[in-house]
Every structure is written in C-alpha cells, then in structure tokens.
Amino acid sequence: MKKILISLLSLALIASFAGCNNSSQRENYTKKEIEEYKELKEEVKELKEALGVEDEVEDEEEEVETVDYTGANYLTMTGPANDSTFREAPVVFTANVSPNTTKIVVTAVGGTVVAGSGDIEIPGTLKYNDVYTLTGFELGDESFTYRASVEWNNLAYGSNDYTFKAYHNDGSISTANLTTYYIQSGAEMGKPVIYLYPEEVTDVFVNVEPTDGISISDPEIGDGWHATAHPDGTVVVDGEEYPYLFWEGYSADFETPEEGFVVADEDVENFFDEKLALQGMNAKESADFKEFWLPILSGSPYYFITFIPENVFDTYAPLTVIPEPDSIIRVFFDYKELDGFMYVPEQELEVQVRSGFSVIEWGGRLYR
C-alpha cells in the first residue's frame, strides 16, 4: 500500500513536469512550473519519510554524467542576426553549442527609449537587468532556445543587449553577444476629445474609427454619436449634456515624425500655449488639453514633442461628421522623455483658421 501511494504521487510529479513543455516561454519550462515541480518533488520526499519508505537508489553512488567529446568548445548563435529589429514578441534566440556544455546563462539588459521607428535614439533609463539560467538544458545537448518578452522582464521597447554564456565541463566558457531592437508598431491614442461648434443648434452625427478600435468612449459611441450640438460647444446625447465627445483607441502602423521640438520641462506649458493657439485652438480647449497632459509631461529634464500631420492622423483614426463642417482641426501629438537636450529637425506647423461650423479635436499618444 505504501508503494502504491508513492507511485501515484510520483506519477503526478512526472505528469506535472511533462506538462511544462510550453514553447511560448523562455525555454521549455517557466519559472512557475519549475517551482511547482520542486514543491511536488519535496512532497514525495516527505511522504516517503512519513511512511518509512527508503529510496531504492539512496545507497547507490550517484552516477556522474559524462560525454565522449574531444573537439573544440563552441557557442554559435543561429538566430536572430545582430542588430535585428522586432515589432512582435516573443523574440526567439537559437544557438548551437558543443555537447560538453553543462549550462547556459543569459544576461539581458536594456530598455533604451527610442522615438518612432528607432531612427532617433534618446537616452533613457534602464528598464531591466535579468540573469537567467536555462533549466531545460542538459549536458550532451547541442542546441538551445531562449525567448524574450516584455512580460518576462527580459525585453523592453528600444535597445536590448543579450550576453549568452555556455559553460563547458573543462571549466572554460564560450560567450556570444547580441543586440536587438523592439519597437511599437501601433499607438494608444489618449483622451482625444471632439468639440462641435455649429452656427445654430444642429443635430449632428459623429463617428471616429481608429484602425485598431475604440477602447473607451463617453458617451458610449456605439455605431457613432447622434448628438444635438449647440453654438457654445455643448452637446446633448440621449438627453445628457456633455462639454465634448471623448474617445480613446488604438492605431496600427503608427509612425512618429522625426521633426519636432525639444522642450525643457519648465517651458512645456508655454510651448503648448503657443503651438495650440497656432493650430487654431481657443483658450478653453487649450486649458482642457493642459489639465490632462501637463501632469503627464512633468518631471523629465526635456521632452521631444511632435505633432502628427492632420492628413496622416486622418488615416490612423478616420473622422466622419454629418452635416459636413466648414472647418475641421485635429491636433494630435507624440512625445518622448529626454535626459538631456538633443538636436532634432524643427517641425513646421500649419496655421489653422476656424470658420462657420467648426469641429475641433485634440489628443496625444499614451505610454503605459
């Protein structure tokens, strides 16, 4: 009976570890799965002690693993190429090693902040420093796979540096270094709000369709807002009054312009006062904008700030307004925190003039 109990628990141990083979993780097993395996193994040991069952191989001399290999030691990365750029995770690294390798240790360091598609590098803070020993690697293996993802804290947007070390049974170590770049292919659009200014009280249909969908809206957008707009900017939807129509969403293939402005932290408010007015926003709209964005753009020595051209933003989040307004102004910006001043080509902004039935929208890119 004792042996039956031990056998059943041992089978559970084997089954739990066999189920750890998940190719989406760093290697064959996750840290959580390894810990669960260790806990179950300890339970088997404690049950044996409680039942007075001795390990059948307890008194046998432990067998030392050896391999019959007399060639040169090596560690050869087979993918990806150095300085590769990725838009999706996990990033998969593969390598070949000499069969006398006893363990693989990977050090991952990175998180340099970059603007847009990586053409402009901006000094940033270190996002992570991770050291990981592959748990599924054994002496005699001649290859391994390592995966990196933001959720495993071994990948961040920007530059990522990886050092792979293969430890051989003669005491020597082979090393390989790789740098990869991980960039965002999409963007989260933060608090775009739409003001409607008809010349008289008008029933209006408004719809916005960011390419990757709406995440939140107020009032609820549904298939579009059916609103009654007043000349003072008040909008009424389903009997409720709102100062504007609010939405947030996502757009794929978002690109940050290289042109822009580098603004010191203490000058951010004055900068927006000037640039928002230039693009046609009035004092109330600018105040609403600054109430939301100034707390976010605060505390970094400098900021790279750029505005998305309206015709480009129209492709990221097409806007429909019926009846057709006399003027539409859409102001959307992107930014990056900077540790110090840097040169960027200055962006030329178009002077916007409102006339007749005007629709004004402002928003910016959110970084979580």
C-alpha positions in Angstrom: 0.0 0.0 0.0 2.8 2.4 0.8 4.5 1.8 -2.5 1.2 2.4 -4.3 0.8 5.8 -2.6 4.4 6.7 -3.5 3.9 5.5 -7.1 0.8 7.6 -7.5 2.4 10.7 -6.2 5.5 10.1 -8.3 3.3 9.7 -11.4 1.7 13.1 -10.6 5.2 14.5 -10.3 6.2 13.2 -13.8 3.0 14.4 -15.4 3.3 17.9 -14.0 6.8 18.3 -15.3 5.9 16.8 -18.7 3.2 19.4 -19.0 5.8 22.2 -18.6 6.8 21.9 -22.3 5.4 25.3 -23.4 7.1 26.7 -26.5 5.9 30.3 -25.8 8.1 30.6 -22.7 11.8 31.5 -22.3 12.6 27.8 -22.9 10.8 24.5 -22.3 9.7 25.4 -18.8 8.5 28.6 -17.0 9.9 29.6 -13.6 6.4 29.0 -12.0 6.3 25.5 -13.5 9.8 24.7 -12.2 8.8 25.9 -8.7 5.6 23.7 -8.8 7.8 20.7 -9.8 10.2 21.3 -6.9 7.3 21.6 -4.4 5.7 18.4 -5.6 9.1 16.6 -5.5 9.5 17.8 -1.9 6.1 16.4 -1.1 7.1 13.0 -2.5 10.2 13.1 -0.3 8.2 14.0 2.9 5.7 11.2 2.2 8.4 8.7 1.8 9.9 9.7 5.2 6.4 9.6 6.9 5.7 6.1 5.5 9.2 4.9 6.3 10.0 4.1 2.7 13.6 4.4 1.7 14.7 5.5 -1.7 15.8 2.3 -3.6 18.9 4.1 -5.0 19.6 6.0 -1.8 22.8 4.0 -1.0 24.0 3.8 -4.6 26.8 6.0 -5.7 25.4 8.9 -7.8 26.3 8.5 -11.5 28.3 11.3 -12.9 27.2 12.4 -16.4 29.9 12.4 -19.0 30.1 12.9 -22.7 32.6 11.4 -25.1 33.7 14.7 -26.8 37.2 15.8 -27.7 36.5 18.6 -30.2 36.7 22.3 -29.7 34.3 24.2 -27.4 31.9 26.5 -29.1 28.8 28.6 -28.9 27.3 29.7 -32.2 24.2 31.9 -32.4 21.9 30.8 -35.2 19.3 33.5 -34.9 18.4 36.3 -34.9 21.0 38.4 -36.7 22.8 41.0 -34.6 21.0 44.4 -34.6 17.7 42.9 -35.7 14.5 44.9 -35.2 11.3 43.4 -34.0 7.7 44.6 -33.7 6.3 41.4 -32.1 7.2 39.3 -29.1 8.4 36.9 -28.0 11.8 37.3 -29.7 13.3 33.9 -30.2 17.0 33.2 -29.9 18.5 29.9 -31.1 22.1 28.6 -30.8 24.3 25.6 -31.3 26.8 24.5 -28.6 29.5 21.8 -28.2 28.0 18.7 -26.5 30.3 19.1 -23.4 28.3 22.2 -22.4 26.9 21.9 -18.9 24.8 25.0 -18.6 23.6 28.2 -20.4 23.3 31.5 -18.7 21.8 34.5 -20.4 22.1 38.1 -19.2 19.6 40.5 -20.7 20.0 44.3 -20.2 18.1 47.0 -21.9 15.3 49.5 -22.4 16.8 52.5 -24.1 13.9 54.8 -25.1 13.6 55.5 -28.8 11.4 57.7 -30.8 9.2 56.4 -33.5 10.6 53.6 -35.7 14.0 53.8 -34.0 15.6 56.3 -36.2 16.1 58.7 -33.3 17.7 57.2 -30.2 17.0 59.1 -27.0 19.0 58.4 -23.8 16.6 56.7 -21.3 16.6 54.8 -18.1 17.4 51.1 -17.8 14.2 49.1 -17.9 15.5 45.7 -16.7 18.6 43.7 -15.9 17.8 40.0 -16.0 20.1 37.0 -15.5 18.6 33.6 -16.3 20.0 30.0 -16.3 18.2 27.7 -18.8 16.6 25.0 -16.7 15.8 22.6 -19.5 19.4 22.4 -20.8 21.4 19.2 -20.0 24.9 18.0 -20.7 25.0 16.5 -24.1 22.5 18.9 -25.6 23.9 20.6 -28.8 21.4 23.4 -29.2 19.1 25.6 -27.1 16.3 28.1 -27.5 15.8 31.3 -25.4 12.8 33.6 -25.7 12.4 37.2 -24.6 9.2 39.1 -23.9 8.2 42.3 -22.0 6.0 40.2 -19.6 9.1 38.1 -18.7 11.1 41.2 -17.9 13.8 40.4 -20.5 12.6 42.7 -23.3 11.7 46.3 -23.5 11.0 48.9 -26.2 14.2 50.2 -27.6 17.6 48.6 -27.5 18.1 45.3 -25.8 21.6 43.6 -25.1 22.0 39.9 -24.6 25.0 38.0 -23.4 24.9 34.2 -23.8 27.4 32.1 -21.9 28.0 28.4 -22.4 29.8 26.7 -19.5 31.9 23.6 -20.6 32.9 20.7 -18.5 36.6 21.6 -18.8 35.9 24.8 -16.9 36.0 27.1 -20.0 33.3 29.5 -21.1 32.1 30.5 -24.6 30.4 33.8 -25.0 28.2 35.4 -27.6 26.7 38.9 -27.6 23.6 40.1 -29.5 21.7 43.4 -29.6 18.1 43.6 -30.7 15.6 46.5 -31.1 12.0 46.2 -30.1 9.7 48.9 -31.4 6.0 49.6 -31.2 4.0 49.2 -34.4 0.9 50.7 -33.0 -0.1 53.5 -30.7 -2.6 54.2 -28.0 -4.5 57.4 -28.6 -5.0 59.2 -25.2 -8.1 61.3 -24.5 -8.9 62.7 -27.9 -11.9 64.9 -27.4 -14.1 66.4 -30.1 -15.8 69.9 -29.8 -18.7 70.8 -32.0 -19.5 74.5 -32.8 -22.4 74.8 -35.2 -23.7 78.3 -36.0 -27.1 77.2 -34.7 -28.5 74.3 -32.8 -28.0 71.3 -35.1 -28.5 67.6 -35.0 -25.2 66.0 -35.8 -23.8 62.5 -36.5 -20.2 61.9 -35.4 -18.1 58.8 -35.7 -14.4 58.1 -35.3 -12.9 54.8 -36.3 -9.3 54.2 -35.2 -7.7 51.4 -37.2 -7.3 49.1 -34.2 -10.6 50.0 -32.5 -12.1 52.1 -29.7 -11.1 51.2 -26.1 -13.4 53.7 -24.3 -15.8 56.5 -25.1 -18.1 58.9 -23.2 -20.9 59.0 -24.0 -20.8 55.5 -25.4 -20.1 55.7 -29.1 -21.8 52.6 -30.4 -22.0 52.8 -34.1 -21.5 56.6 -33.9 -22.8 59.5 -31.8 -26.2 61.1 -32.6 -25.9 64.4 -30.9 -27.6 67.8 -30.7 -24.8 70.4 -30.9 -25.1 74.0 -29.6 -23.0 77.0 -30.7 -21.4 77.3 -27.3 -19.9 73.7 -27.7 -22.4 71.9 -25.5 -23.5 68.6 -27.0 -26.6 66.6 -25.9 -26.7 62.8 -26.4 -29.7 60.8 -25.1 -30.8 63.7 -23.1 -27.5 64.2 -21.3 -25.2 67.3 -21.7 -21.5 66.9 -22.4 -18.8 69.5 -22.9 -17.3 67.4 -25.7 -17.3 63.8 -27.2 -14.5 61.7 -25.7 -12.8 58.6 -27.0 -9.6 56.5 -26.7 -8.4 53.8 -29.0 -5.5 52.3 -30.9 -4.0 52.6 -34.4 -1.6 50.2 -36.0 1.5 51.2 -38.0 1.7 54.5 -36.2 4.9 56.4 -37.1 6.4 59.2 -35.1 7.7 62.1 -37.2 11.4 62.8 -36.9 10.8 66.5 -36.9 9.6 68.2 -33.8 10.7 70.3 -30.9 12.9 69.7 -27.8 11.4 71.5 -24.9 12.7 71.9 -21.3 10.4 70.7 -18.5 9.8 74.3 -17.2 8.9 75.5 -20.7 6.3 72.8 -21.6 3.2 74.9 -20.6 4.3 78.0 -22.6 5.2 75.8 -25.5 1.7 74.3 -25.7 0.1 77.7 -25.2 1.9 78.9 -28.3 1.6 75.8 -30.6 -2.0 75.0 -29.7 -3.1 78.6 -30.5 -1.1 78.5 -33.7 -3.2 75.4 -34.8 -6.5 77.1 -34.1 -7.4 76.0 -30.5 -9.0 78.6 -28.2 -8.3 79.3 -24.6 -10.9 76.9 -23.2 -9.7 74.0 -25.4 -6.1 74.7 -24.5 -7.0 74.7 -20.8 -8.7 71.4 -21.1 -5.7 70.0 -23.0 -3.2 71.2 -20.4 -5.3 69.9 -17.5 -4.9 66.4 -18.8 -1.4 66.5 -20.4 0.7 68.7 -18.2 0.8 66.3 -15.3 1.9 63.6 -17.7 4.7 65.7 -19.3 6.3 66.6 -16.0 9.5 65.7 -14.2 11.8 64.9 -17.1 14.6 67.4 -17.9 13.5 67.7 -21.6 10.8 66.4 -23.9 10.8 65.6 -27.6 7.4 66.8 -28.8 6.0 66.4 -32.3 2.6 66.8 -33.9 1.1 64.3 -36.3 0.1 66.0 -39.6 -3.7 66.1 -39.9 -3.8 64.3 -43.2 -1.7 61.5 -41.7 -3.8 61.4 -38.5 -6.9 61.0 -40.7 -5.6 57.6 -41.8 -5.0 56.5 -38.2 -8.5 57.5 -37.0 -10.9 58.5 -39.8 -13.5 61.0 -38.6 -17.0 61.4 -40.0 -19.2 64.4 -39.2 -22.7 64.9 -40.8 -23.6 67.5 -41.8 -20.1 68.4 -43.1 -18.4 71.1 -41.1 -16.9 74.2 -42.7 -13.6 73.6 -40.8 -12.1 70.6 -39.0 -9.0 71.0 -36.9 -7.4 67.8 -35.5 -4.4 68.3 -33.1 -2.6 65.2 -32.1 0.9 65.0 -30.6 3.5 62.4 -29.7 6.4 62.8 -27.2 9.4 61.2 -25.6 11.1 61.9 -22.3 14.8 63.1 -22.6 17.6 63.0 -20.1 19.3 65.9 -21.9 19.0 68.3 -24.8 19.3 66.9 -28.3 19.0 68.3 -31.8 16.0 67.4 -34.0 14.8 69.0 -37.2 12.3 71.6 -36.3 8.7 70.9 -37.4 6.8 73.4 -39.4 3.2 73.7 -38.2 0.4 74.9 -40.4 -1.6 77.9 -39.1 -5.2 76.8 -38.7 -8.3 79.1 -39.1 -11.7 78.2 -37.8 -14.8 79.3 -39.8 -18.5 78.6 -39.8 -19.5 75.2 -38.4 -16.2 74.2 -36.7 -15.1 70.8 -35.3 -12.0 70.9 -33.1 -10.3 67.7 -31.7 -7.2 67.3 -29.6 -5.3 64.3 -28.2 -2.0 62.7 -27.7 -0.2 59.4 -27.6 -0.3 57.4 -24.3 2.5 55.4 -22.9 1.5 52.9 -20.2 
